[in-house]
Amino acid sequence: MSSTSIGTTAAPPIVLTPAQRAHRKSALFLRWLRRIHLWVGLWGAALGLVFGATGILMNHRAILKIPVERSLQRQTQVALPEGGPAPFADAAGMAAWLQKELQLGGEPGRVRAEPARPVAWGDKALKQPARWSADFASPGRQVRAEYWVGNRFIKVETMDSTAIGTLMRLHTASGVSAFWVLLADTIAGGMVLLSVTGLLLWSRLHPIRLSTLGLSFGALVAAVGYLLTAA
């Protein structure tokens, strides 16, 4: 009894045309764009909710008279050590001493020194002493200090923000750290990236749609440039 062997032949390799290869690359690129768009959108949704809500309140609180209490204000006087001169010699020293005395975080925002000057008081000419002031700001609190040179106390005005006030100060980056500024920059960069990826996904990399986007962007840049030069 004879046996015959049946051989198997390998399938020929699939050869793609240049058009098919370009289409496959475009599909892969669009797939990655879609993933980037989704993940960046997920990140932006978290802080975007905070920025969006506080932005609506800030835009409409005056027109619609939304009862938004920004802060609770109180004043006090910080006495200088008794006996001897003041423990500081200038406005910067006053701010540093007060920061240590009240355990204020961060660095003074604005330190100002107004020199002594003559003022009119009825028919008399009096000399107003020098005035030093400093501001300390954080999202939850703002402290303003004022000192008239020669006094034995510093007037301190403290404004504690409410929950909504704190969110508004975070929105405007008032008294925040460099970390929050960089975190907010990621939201701004994410919005730009979402816009770019969204437009590319809409175009599906079709040449006609890409040309339309390019012409529209060029017209927008030209219009903005014209408005800036006209102003």
C-alpha positions in Angstrom: 0.0 0.0 0.0 1.6 3.2 -1.1 1.2 6.4 0.7 1.4 9.9 -0.7 2.4 13.0 1.2 0.6 16.2 0.8 2.8 19.2 1.2 1.6 22.5 2.6 2.6 25.8 1.0 3.0 29.0 3.0 0.6 31.8 2.2 2.2 34.6 0.2 2.9 37.8 2.2 0.4 40.5 2.0 1.8 43.4 0.1 0.1 46.7 0.9 0.0 49.5 -1.6 1.3 52.9 -0.6 -2.3 54.2 -0.2 -3.1 51.3 2.1 0.0 51.8 4.2 -0.8 55.5 4.6 -4.4 54.7 5.6 -3.2 52.2 8.2 -0.8 54.8 9.7 -3.6 57.4 9.7 -5.9 55.0 11.6 -3.2 54.2 14.1 -2.4 57.9 14.7 -6.2 58.7 15.1 -6.5 55.8 17.6 -3.7 57.4 19.7 -5.2 60.8 19.4 -8.5 59.5 20.7 -6.8 58.0 23.7 -4.9 61.2 24.5 -8.1 63.2 24.0 -10.0 61.0 26.5 -7.3 61.0 29.2 -6.6 64.7 29.0 -10.3 65.3 29.1 -10.6 63.2 32.3 -7.9 65.2 34.0 -9.3 68.5 32.9 -12.8 67.6 34.1 -11.6 67.6 37.7 -10.1 71.1 38.1 -12.1 72.4 35.2 -15.3 71.9 37.3 -13.8 74.2 40.0 -12.6 76.8 37.5 -15.9 76.7 35.6 -18.1 77.1 38.7 -16.1 79.9 40.2 -15.9 81.6 36.8 -19.7 81.6 36.6 -20.0 83.1 40.1 -17.4 85.8 39.3 -19.0 86.7 36.0 -22.5 87.0 37.3 -22.3 87.9 41.0 -22.7 91.7 40.3 -25.4 91.5 37.5 -27.5 88.8 39.2 -26.6 90.0 42.7 -25.6 86.6 43.8 -25.0 86.7 47.6 -21.4 85.6 47.6 -19.6 86.7 50.8 -15.9 86.7 50.0 -14.4 87.2 53.5 -14.9 87.8 57.2 -12.9 90.8 58.3 -11.4 91.7 61.7 -8.8 94.2 63.0 -6.4 94.0 65.8 -3.2 95.8 67.1 0.0 93.9 67.7 2.0 95.6 70.4 5.7 96.1 70.1 8.0 94.8 72.9 8.1 97.3 75.8 11.2 99.2 76.5 13.8 100.1 73.9 13.4 100.9 70.2 11.3 99.0 67.7 12.8 95.6 66.8 13.1 96.5 63.2 14.6 99.4 61.2 12.7 99.4 57.9 9.5 98.2 56.2 11.1 94.9 55.2 12.3 94.3 58.8 8.8 95.1 60.1 7.3 92.5 57.7 9.8 89.9 58.7 9.2 90.5 62.4 5.5 90.5 62.1 5.6 87.3 60.0 7.6 85.6 62.8 5.4 87.0 65.5 2.1 85.9 64.0 3.5 82.8 62.4 2.3 83.8 58.9 3.1 81.4 56.1 4.6 82.4 52.7 6.4 85.6 51.7 5.1 89.1 52.0 3.3 90.1 48.8 3.8 93.8 48.8 6.0 95.8 51.2 5.7 99.6 50.9 7.5 102.5 52.7 6.1 106.0 52.5 8.4 108.6 53.8 7.5 111.3 56.3 5.9 114.4 54.8 4.4 117.7 55.9 0.6 117.9 56.0 -1.7 120.9 56.5 -3.9 120.9 59.6 -6.0 124.0 59.5 -3.6 126.9 59.7 -0.8 124.8 61.0 1.8 122.6 59.2 2.3 119.3 60.8 4.7 116.5 59.9 3.2 113.1 59.2 5.5 110.3 60.2 6.6 107.6 57.8 4.2 104.8 57.0 5.2 101.2 56.5 2.8 98.5 55.2 3.0 94.9 54.1 0.5 92.3 52.7 0.5 88.6 53.4 -1.9 86.5 51.2 -3.0 82.9 51.0 -6.1 81.3 49.4 -7.8 81.2 52.8 -6.6 84.4 54.4 -5.3 87.8 53.6 -3.4 89.9 56.2 -2.6 93.6 55.8 -0.3 95.3 58.3 0.2 99.1 58.7 2.8 100.8 61.0 3.3 104.5 61.6 6.9 105.0 62.6 7.1 106.0 66.3 4.0 104.0 67.4 4.2 101.2 69.8 1.8 98.9 67.9 1.1 97.6 64.3 -2.4 97.7 63.0 -3.3 94.3 61.5 -6.3 93.7 59.3 -7.2 90.0 58.7 -9.7 88.8 56.1 -10.6 85.1 56.4 -12.1 83.8 53.1 -15.2 81.7 53.2 -15.3 78.5 51.2 -16.5 80.2 48.1 -14.1 83.1 48.6 -11.2 80.6 48.9 -12.3 79.0 45.6 -12.4 82.4 44.0 -8.9 83.2 45.2 -7.7 79.9 43.8 -9.3 80.8 40.5 -7.4 84.1 40.4 -4.2 82.5 41.8 -4.1 85.0 44.7 -1.6 84.1 47.4 -1.0 80.6 46.1 2.2 78.6 45.9 4.2 77.8 42.8 2.8 74.3 42.9 -0.8 75.6 42.3 0.4 77.9 39.5 2.0 74.9 37.7 -1.1 72.8 38.4 -3.3 75.5 36.9 -0.9 75.7 33.9 -1.6 72.0 33.3 -5.3 72.8 32.9 -4.6 75.6 30.5 -2.2 73.3 28.5 -4.8 70.5 28.6 -7.4 72.8 27.1 -5.1 73.7 24.3 -4.3 70.0 23.7 -8.0 69.1 23.8 -8.6 71.7 21.1 -5.8 70.5 18.9 -6.7 66.8 19.2 -10.4 67.5 18.8 -9.8 69.4 15.6 -7.6 66.6 14.3 -10.1 64.0 15.2 -12.8 66.0 13.4 -10.7 66.3 10.3 -9.8 62.5 10.3 -6.6 63.7 8.6 -8.5 64.3 5.4 -6.5 66.8 3.2 -9.5 69.0 2.5 -10.5 69.3 6.1 -6.9 69.9 7.2 -6.6 72.7 4.6 -9.8 74.2 6.0 -8.4 74.1 9.5 -5.2 75.7 8.3 -7.0 78.5 6.5 -9.3 79.1 9.4 -6.4 79.3 11.9 -4.5 81.6 9.6 -7.5 83.9 9.2 -7.9 84.0 13.0 -4.2 84.8 13.6 -4.5 87.6 11.0 -7.6 89.0 12.6 -6.0 89.0 16.0 -2.9 90.7 14.7 -4.9 93.3 12.9 -6.9 94.1 16.1 -3.7 94.3 18.1 -2.0 96.7 15.7 -5.2 98.8 15.3 -5.5 99.2 19.0 
